[in-house]
Amino acid sequence: MARRAYLDIETTGLSRGYCEITVIGIGIETAGRVVTVQLMGNNLSERKLLRMLKGVERIYTYNGSRFDLPFIKTGLNVDLKQVVEHRDLMYDCWKHNLKGGLKAVERRLGINRKVPEIDGYMAVRLWWRYYNDDDRESLDKLLLYNKQDVVNLRTLRLRLGVS
């Protein structure tokens, strides 16, 4: 069976030209469960990203074609489309008339979150609270938010019946 991974990034904003990646969450599917690894700070590098994806045949994202993968290409100089097969689950959702962001799709499908009040805008604010004020609680919330995105991508893939 092909080894799968789920990928989601957090950034300081929406512009690849002016903003930076703060966290890359990677969920490696092994024996029917997802083990999540998060890269940030000194671990946020081309070498470490490629090492985490070693042996992975396909990655799944939500809106990764337009956001995550281009951000990684700009920020880390890694074109993941050249490294591993990619499937953007957002387009599979569209085929099922599930439009909107990942959280909206999750709500429609009954996929729960531990911290439902956090969204992309709040994730940026959490990063800056951590970065500027050394607020460890904000970092913990951000990492939990990212981990839920990653793990929920597997749940979404299964609900959509995508291989």
C-alpha positions as CSV (number, residue, x, y, z in Angstrom):
1,M,0.0,0.0,0.0
2,A,1.2,3.5,-0.8
3,R,2.5,5.5,2.1
4,R,0.3,8.6,2.6
5,A,0.9,11.9,4.4
6,Y,-1.2,14.9,5.2
7,L,0.2,18.4,5.1
8,D,-0.9,21.7,6.4
9,I,1.1,24.9,7.0
10,E,0.7,28.0,9.2
11,T,2.1,31.3,8.1
12,T,2.4,35.0,9.3
13,G,-0.1,36.0,6.6
14,L,-1.4,35.3,3.2
15,S,1.3,36.8,0.9
16,R,4.0,34.5,-0.2
17,G,6.2,37.5,-1.1
18,Y,6.0,39.1,2.4
19,C,5.0,36.5,4.9
20,E,6.8,33.5,6.3
21,I,5.9,29.9,7.2
22,T,5.7,29.4,10.9
23,V,4.7,25.7,11.2
24,I,4.6,22.8,8.8
25,G,2.5,20.0,10.1
26,I,2.9,16.6,8.5
27,G,0.8,13.6,9.4
28,I,2.3,10.3,8.3
29,E,-0.3,7.5,8.0
30,T,0.9,4.3,9.4
31,A,-1.2,1.2,10.2
32,G,-4.5,3.1,9.9
33,R,-3.5,6.0,12.2
34,V,-1.8,9.4,11.7
35,V,1.5,10.3,13.5
36,T,2.0,14.1,13.4
37,V,5.3,15.8,13.2
38,Q,5.6,19.6,13.2
39,L,8.4,21.6,11.9
40,M,9.0,25.2,13.1
41,G,11.9,27.5,14.1
42,N,15.3,25.9,13.4
43,N,13.6,22.7,12.2
44,L,11.9,24.5,9.4
45,S,14.2,23.7,6.5
46,E,14.3,22.0,3.1
47,R,16.4,19.2,4.5
48,K,14.1,18.4,7.4
49,L,11.0,18.6,5.3
50,L,12.3,16.2,2.7
51,R,13.5,13.9,5.5
52,M,10.0,13.8,7.0
53,L,8.5,13.0,3.6
54,K,11.0,10.2,2.8
55,G,9.1,7.1,1.7
56,V,5.8,9.0,1.3
57,E,4.2,8.4,-2.1
58,R,1.3,10.8,-1.9
59,I,0.5,13.9,0.2
60,Y,-3.0,15.3,0.8
61,T,-3.8,18.9,1.5
62,Y,-6.8,21.2,1.5
63,N,-6.3,24.1,-0.9
64,G,-2.6,23.1,-0.9
65,S,-2.3,23.6,-4.7
66,R,-3.0,27.3,-4.2
67,F,-1.6,28.0,-0.7
68,D,0.6,25.4,1.1
69,L,2.7,24.1,-1.8
70,P,3.4,27.5,-3.4
71,F,4.3,28.9,0.1
72,I,6.7,26.0,0.7
73,K,8.2,26.5,-2.8
74,T,8.8,30.2,-2.1
75,G,9.8,29.9,1.5
76,L,11.9,26.7,1.4
77,N,12.7,26.5,-2.3
78,V,11.1,23.0,-2.4
79,D,8.7,22.1,-5.2
80,L,6.8,19.3,-3.5
81,K,5.0,18.5,-6.7
82,Q,8.4,17.4,-8.1
83,V,9.1,15.3,-5.0
84,V,5.8,13.5,-4.2
85,E,2.4,13.0,-5.8
86,H,-0.1,15.5,-4.4
87,R,-3.9,15.4,-4.1
88,D,-5.8,18.6,-3.1
89,L,-8.9,17.4,-1.3
90,M,-10.6,20.8,-1.8
91,Y,-11.3,19.8,-5.4
92,D,-12.8,16.5,-4.3
93,C,-15.0,18.4,-1.9
94,W,-16.2,20.6,-4.8
95,K,-17.2,17.5,-6.7
96,H,-19.5,16.7,-3.7
97,N,-20.8,20.3,-3.6
98,L,-18.8,21.0,-0.4
99,K,-17.5,24.5,-0.8
100,G,-15.7,26.8,1.5
101,G,-12.7,26.5,3.8
102,L,-11.7,23.3,5.6
103,K,-13.5,24.2,8.8
104,A,-16.8,24.9,7.0
105,V,-16.5,21.5,5.2
106,E,-15.7,19.8,8.4
107,R,-18.8,21.3,10.1
108,R,-21.0,20.1,7.2
109,L,-19.6,16.6,7.5
110,G,-19.8,16.5,11.3
111,I,-16.0,16.3,11.7
112,N,-15.2,17.7,15.2
113,R,-12.4,19.9,16.5
114,K,-10.9,20.3,20.0
115,V,-10.5,24.0,19.5
116,P,-13.3,25.1,17.0
117,E,-12.9,28.8,17.9
118,I,-9.5,29.0,16.1
119,D,-9.3,29.8,12.4
120,G,-6.6,30.9,10.0
121,Y,-6.7,34.6,11.2
122,M,-6.5,33.6,14.8
123,A,-3.6,31.2,14.0
124,V,-1.6,34.2,12.7
125,R,-2.4,36.1,15.9
126,L,-1.4,33.2,18.1
127,W,2.0,33.0,16.3
128,W,2.6,36.7,16.9
129,R,1.7,36.4,20.6
130,Y,4.2,33.6,20.9
131,Y,6.9,35.3,18.8
132,N,6.6,38.8,20.4
133,D,5.6,37.9,23.9
134,D,7.1,34.4,24.4
135,D,3.5,33.3,25.1
136,R,3.9,29.5,25.2
137,E,0.2,28.9,25.7
138,S,-0.4,30.6,22.3
139,L,2.1,28.4,20.7
140,D,0.5,25.3,22.2
141,K,-2.9,26.4,20.8
142,L,-1.4,27.0,17.4
143,L,0.3,23.6,17.3
144,L,-2.9,21.9,18.4
145,Y,-4.8,23.8,15.7
146,N,-2.3,22.7,13.0
147,K,-2.3,19.1,14.3
148,Q,-6.1,19.0,14.0
149,D,-5.9,20.3,10.5
150,V,-3.5,17.5,9.6
151,V,-5.4,14.7,11.3
152,N,-8.7,15.9,10.0
153,L,-7.4,15.7,6.4
154,R,-7.3,11.9,6.8
155,T,-10.9,11.9,8.2
156,L,-12.0,14.1,5.2
157,R,-10.2,11.8,2.7
158,L,-12.0,8.8,4.1
159,R,-15.4,10.5,4.2
160,L,-14.9,11.5,0.5
161,G,-13.9,7.9,-0.4
162,V,-10.7,9.2,-2.0
163,S,-7.8,6.7,-2.3
